[in-house]
Amino acid sequence: MRLRVGEPKRDWATVRLPMQLRLLLILLLSGAATRAGTGVDFRRDVRPILATHCYDCHSEQKPKGELRLTSRVNALKGGKSETPVFVPGKSTESDLILRVSSHDKDERMPPKGDGLSEKEIATLKRWIDAGAEWPENVKHWAYEPPQRTAVPAGINPVDHFVRTRLAEEGLAPSPEAVRATLLRRVSLDLTGLPPTPAEVDAFLSDTKPDAYERAVDRLLASPQFGVRWARPWLDLARYADSHGFQRDDFRDIWPYRDWVVRALNVDMPFDRFTIEQLAGDLLPNATDDQIIATGFNRCNPCNVEAGTEPEENRVNQVFDRVNTLGAVWLGTTIECSQCHDHKFDPFTMRDYYSLFAFFNNTALEADRANANTLGSIRFIGPYRDVKDAKKIAERTAIETERMKLKDAIAEREKELAEGAGAWEARLVAETTNSAQQHALDVADFDSLAGSAHRVLDDQSVLLSDDNTPATDTYTLTVKTQLTAITGFKLEALTDPSLPGDGPGRGDAGRPNFVLNEFIVAAAPAVGTGEAVRVKFAKATASFSQKNFPVEELLTDATGDKQSGWAINPEFSKPHWATFECAEPIGFPGGTTLTFKLVQNFGGGRTLGRLRLSAFTGKLGGEPLSDDIAKILAVPREKRTVGQAKALAAYHAKQDKPLVSLREQLRQADLRLLKLKQDQTLVMQELAEPRVSTMFNRGVYTDRGEPVQPGTPAILTAANPEQRTRLDLARWLVSRDNPLAARVTVNRWWAELFGRGLVGTAEDFGIKGEQPTHPELLDWLACEFMDGGWSMKHVLKVIVTSVTYRQSSRITPELLARDDQNKLLARGPRHRLDAETIRDNALAIAGLLSLKQGGPSIRPPQPDGLWDKVGGQRYDYVVSSGEDRYRRGLYVVLKRGAPYPSFVNFDASARMACTVKRSRSNTPLQALTLLNDPVYVEAAQAFAKRILAEQPTASVDVRIRHAFRLALAREPKDSELQTLTKLFETERTTAGEAAAWYAVATALLNLDETITKG
């Protein structure tokens, strides 16, 4: 923990004063009794009422009836009627009171909603009767620098301020939570994981006064701390693995996510944490990590749909960066100023575009793929390589292996050249009566799905439609003069235009195809003879996928999508299949051949490039193609250079040692490709800055007055030296900005208590809520800054407070008085977030992997969610091994189809900065916990864990153990009886294994299991 120089170590967590004595001490030291009779304060009491009920219609921007309630002068001037809104000292004669108190719906103000409460009206009356003091140019509380209020020695400051407020309200705090429940609460809060039974036992048996504080220190030091607290930060950063919008392609930025985890784990000071993310690339001698950190402002969505205007896209991204900065560091809805001065808060359009200017000098991230094609656009980056020592060593080893293989290949090719004459003589002798291969010219091609195609010079057909259909059937018509045809060859070829080079069309990661039927019909080219289906006696292939052998094409598998020929995992290289005719075919005068290739597997598993050939002569071994046969017929001394090269290439292809060496080289190249340097998106400044202007009405094509980079006038005096993002970042975490520390500690408070000291964590402006404990908020903000911007220090102050450690049990009286726990008379109790619910279940089940870092994972999810039109097609391949069970932070986030169980528990697609997630309670959540494959598997594993860890115990002992695994505490007698009855009922009807599964499922589905209390 960081403390200020010379400050003694606090020991608030170990203070144990009797409750009555503590309350008395608080009352005496705080002077709460004397404050109860003080007058109404305009800024604290009156302005929030006006902001909530009046400013929608009577602010500076287009006030109704020309009445502005933003200053005393305007209020006394009145509107069109020129009648003062209030008469100082005379509330009964004040129009304001008459209108807000009226029961006439035509007279009452505000005209919509429930109107003012009796308490609010009484406050306005007291204010007017006291003279209606309304200071001129009074600043909103959030725009004043935070002030540290003195705290009595020996008491946690959180408790001092909370107990003072409780005393004013006539309330008493709740007793401390049960120790096991308290350990579970703080474990989930600090690491996102439940405590193990061993950790609970150790804590319960530790009777030393500082036992809880040491448990907190252990949790703060855990490497899981960074994983837990990275989640809310990534919500702010709008981190995701894909662009968003309709063409929702993936991009690499996960190294930024890993940087956040590392930074949080080492308790990087928040000022440095801010500076490196906003401007790490501009720091002198910036390190790789500092540049990776700038991924914060590269997380935003990017529209790469066809027809997107690059400049509009760029401007929208800058807008997003300004809006995100306002939300994260200013707690302000500053985006309102994009088109006009803010309606409520003192931020002007010039303020907005002055901030815009800081971000306006970064490189273009998406541009036209073809400058002459308006509809084309591609994502550029910029990217930065991420150094990995292990990968560098592996790449070096593979490069060495490749050099040796290349030398061996060159030596073998030399040997083949020297023995070419003898080989040629043997080939001629062996192939005199062997089959010859003839490429077939495609006369007509038809795609059932309407896919576009091109016939290339080598007689192959290349499918070129960007929108790959899920299924397709190709029909090819060929006219040939060949007779005595003994077989056919289908080649599945690669091409750079195909995803992953092909030969399939649907997925760059797995460019497979599934050919369900290969049907050939032959008819005379002249006359009226009917087409006859060709029967095949044998089929062979260069490679067949397991369970998809080429021989299945010989059977009648009409309509069977799971039958046919495929080539997984031999992607990105050509393949062939040959079909031997049962008897020779061909008609005098020519033959019309019709080939039908049925591909109904789905998922775009269709051929991307194919070529057809026919064989004549006896099949067996490798047939000799027309081209090679013709070359052999030419004397060696008369062959062209091209013919000599073609024959040498054929020789090399037939040589098994050379083929083996080349295959080894190919495999080495593939391994090298898989070890390609990891990349991540980063910020990159232009050498020459752009000219920044205001945009009239927020329209980027309607430029207004020029602006220079600058910070909002209400928060700081103009500084002409502030010209770069680095200047902006340093200002944000300086004493000149009164908001950053406040909004940050408020978000942390909301994470711990379910609600911030300012309930509108996203809006500290005039329309936002007043802080429930303003002195506490300011004290925490000052402590944050004075304590070296240490997150862990602030969190320790909060979680070691008696306030945090209270029982969360709510009485009917407290529920009626303070249902949202604004006064903090009880401990926090709220549902876990989406990622923690999954992590908690996997931890209870004994499945959770704590592996950190690296590309995103893909746990089980329903099929078909990633099917889409346009853009790159991706298959959802469930992660294997421990990756399947890693923490929710690492689950892939595809904005167009986010992980469904997370969405059901209120996670967002992160299309924009999310300051505060909603917390709903829906039937879908219960269905998810009962039926989602992740939770079903967790329940099964949990049942097995119960039996494995208590192999000889009684049912009673096993249920108690299961209960402690799920909830950390011992079950009550009634809970034990209920679970025992469930077990006995299920065992009678379905057996013991099913009974333990039922118990495990029930425990994982308890409200208490998915709730921090």
Stockholm file with secondary structure:
# STOCKHOLM 1.0

chainA/1-1013         MRLRVGEPKRDWATVRLPMQLRLLLILLLSGAATRAGTGVDFRRDVRPILATHCYDCHSEQKPKGELRLTSRVNALKGGKSETPVFVPGKSTESDLILRVSSHDKDERMPPKGDGLSEKEIATLKRWIDAGAEWPENVKHWAYEPPQRTAVPAGINPVDHFVRTRLAEEGLAPSPEAVRATLLRRVSLDLTGLPPTPAEVDAFLSDTKPDAYERAVDRLLASPQFGVRWARPWLDLARYADSHGFQRDDFRDIWPYRDWVVRALNVDMPFDRFTIEQLAGDLLPNATDDQIIATGFNRCNPCNVEAGTEPEENRVNQVFDRVNTLGAVWLGTTIECSQCHDHKFDPFTMRDYYSLFAFFNNTALEADRANANTLGSIRFIGPYRDVKDAKKIAERTAIETERMKLKDAIAEREKELAEGAGAWEARLVAETTNSAQQHALDVADFDSLAGSAHRVLDDQSVLLSDDNTPATDTYTLTVKTQLTAITGFKLEALTDPSLPGDGPGRGDAGRPNFVLNEFIVAAAPAVGTGEAVRVKFAKATASFSQKNFPVEELLTDATGDKQSGWAINPEFSKPHWATFECAEPIGFPGGTTLTFKLVQNFGGGRTLGRLRLSAFTGKLGGEPLSDDIAKILAVPREKRTVGQAKALAAYHAKQDKPLVSLREQLRQADLRLLKLKQDQTLVMQELAEPRVSTMFNRGVYTDRGEPVQPGTPAILTAANPEQRTRLDLARWLVSRDNPLAARVTVNRWWAELFGRGLVGTAEDFGIKGEQPTHPELLDWLACEFMDGGWSMKHVLKVIVTSVTYRQSSRITPELLARDDQNKLLARGPRHRLDAETIRDNALAIAGLLSLKQGGPSIRPPQPDGLWDKVGGQRYDYVVSSGEDRYRRGLYVVLKRGAPYPSFVNFDASARMACTVKRSRSNTPLQALTLLNDPVYVEAAQAFAKRILAEQPTASVDVRIRHAFRLALAREPKDSELQTLTKLFETERTTAGEAAAWYAVATALLNLDETITKG
#=GR chainA/1-1013 SS CCCCTTCCCCCGGGCCCCHHHHHHHHHHHHTHHHHTTCCCCIIIIIHHHHHHHTTTTSSSSSCGGGCCCSSHHHHHHCSTTCCCSCBTTBGGGCHHHHHHHCCCTTTCSSSSSSCCCHHHHHHHHHHHHTTCCCCTTCCCGGGSCCCCCCCCTTSCHHHHHHHHHHHHHTCCCCCBCCHHHHHHHHHHHHHSSCCCHHHHHHHHHCCSTTHHHHHHHHHHHSTHHHHHHHHHHHHHHTCCSBCCSSSCCBCCCHHHHHHHHHHHHTTCCHHHHHHHHHHGGGSTTCCHHHHHGGGGGGCSCCCCCTTCCHHHHHHHHHHHHHHHHHHHHSCCCGGGGGTSSCSSSSCCHHHHHHHHHHHTTBCCSEECSSTTCTTCCEECCCEEEECCHHHHHHHHHHHHHHHHHHHHHHHHHHHHHHTHHHHHHHHHHHTSSBCEEEECCEEEEEETTCCCEEECTTSCEEECCSSCCSSEEEEEEEEECCCSEEEEEEEECCCTTSGGGCSBSSCSSSCCCEECEEEEEEEESSSSCCCEECCEEEEEESCCBTTBCGGGGGSCCTTCTTCSEECTTCCSSCEEEEEEEEEEECCTTCEEEEEEEEECSSTTCCBSEEEEEEEESBCCSSCEEHHHHHHHTSCGGGCCHHHHHHHHHHHHHHCHHHHHHHHHHHHHHHHHHHTCCEEEECCCBCSSCCCCEEEGGGCTTSEEEECCCCCCTTTSCCCTTCCSHHHHHHHHTSTTCSSHHHHHHHHHHHHHHSSCSSSCTTCCSTTSCCCSSHHHHHHHHHHHHHTTSCHHHHHHHHHTSTTTTBCCCCCHHHHHHCTTCTTCCSCCCEECCHHHHHHHHHHHHTCCBCCCCSSCBCCCCCTTTTCCSSSCCCCCCCCCGGGGGBCGGGBCCCTTSCCHHHHHTTCCCCSSCCSSCCCCCCHHHHHHHHHSHHHHHHHHHHHHHHHHHSTTCCHHHHHHHHHHHHHSSCCCHHHHHHHHHHHHHHHHHHCHHHHHHHHHHHHHTCTTTTEEC
#=GC SS_cons          CCCCTTCCCCCGGGCCCCHHHHHHHHHHHHTHHHHTTCCCCIIIIIHHHHHHHTTTTSSSSSCGGGCCCSSHHHHHHCSTTCCCSCBTTBGGGCHHHHHHHCCCTTTCSSSSSSCCCHHHHHHHHHHHHTTCCCCTTCCCGGGSCCCCCCCCTTSCHHHHHHHHHHHHHTCCCCCBCCHHHHHHHHHHHHHSSCCCHHHHHHHHHCCSTTHHHHHHHHHHHSTHHHHHHHHHHHHHHTCCSBCCSSSCCBCCCHHHHHHHHHHHHTTCCHHHHHHHHHHGGGSTTCCHHHHHGGGGGGCSCCCCCTTCCHHHHHHHHHHHHHHHHHHHHSCCCGGGGGTSSCSSSSCCHHHHHHHHHHHTTBCCSEECSSTTCTTCCEECCCEEEECCHHHHHHHHHHHHHHHHHHHHHHHHHHHHHHTHHHHHHHHHHHTSSBCEEEECCEEEEEETTCCCEEECTTSCEEECCSSCCSSEEEEEEEEECCCSEEEEEEEECCCTTSGGGCSBSSCSSSCCCEECEEEEEEEESSSSCCCEECCEEEEEESCCBTTBCGGGGGSCCTTCTTCSEECTTCCSSCEEEEEEEEEEECCTTCEEEEEEEEECSSTTCCBSEEEEEEEESBCCSSCEEHHHHHHHTSCGGGCCHHHHHHHHHHHHHHCHHHHHHHHHHHHHHHHHHHTCCEEEECCCBCSSCCCCEEEGGGCTTSEEEECCCCCCTTTSCCCTTCCSHHHHHHHHTSTTCSSHHHHHHHHHHHHHHSSCSSSCTTCCSTTSCCCSSHHHHHHHHHHHHHTTSCHHHHHHHHHTSTTTTBCCCCCHHHHHHCTTCTTCCSCCCEECCHHHHHHHHHHHHTCCBCCCCSSCBCCCCCTTTTCCSSSCCCCCCCCCGGGGGBCGGGBCCCTTSCCHHHHHTTCCCCSSCCSSCCCCCCHHHHHHHHHSHHHHHHHHHHHHHHHHHSTTCCHHHHHHHHHHHHHSSCCCHHHHHHHHHHHHHHHHHHCHHHHHHHHHHHHHTCTTTTEEC
//
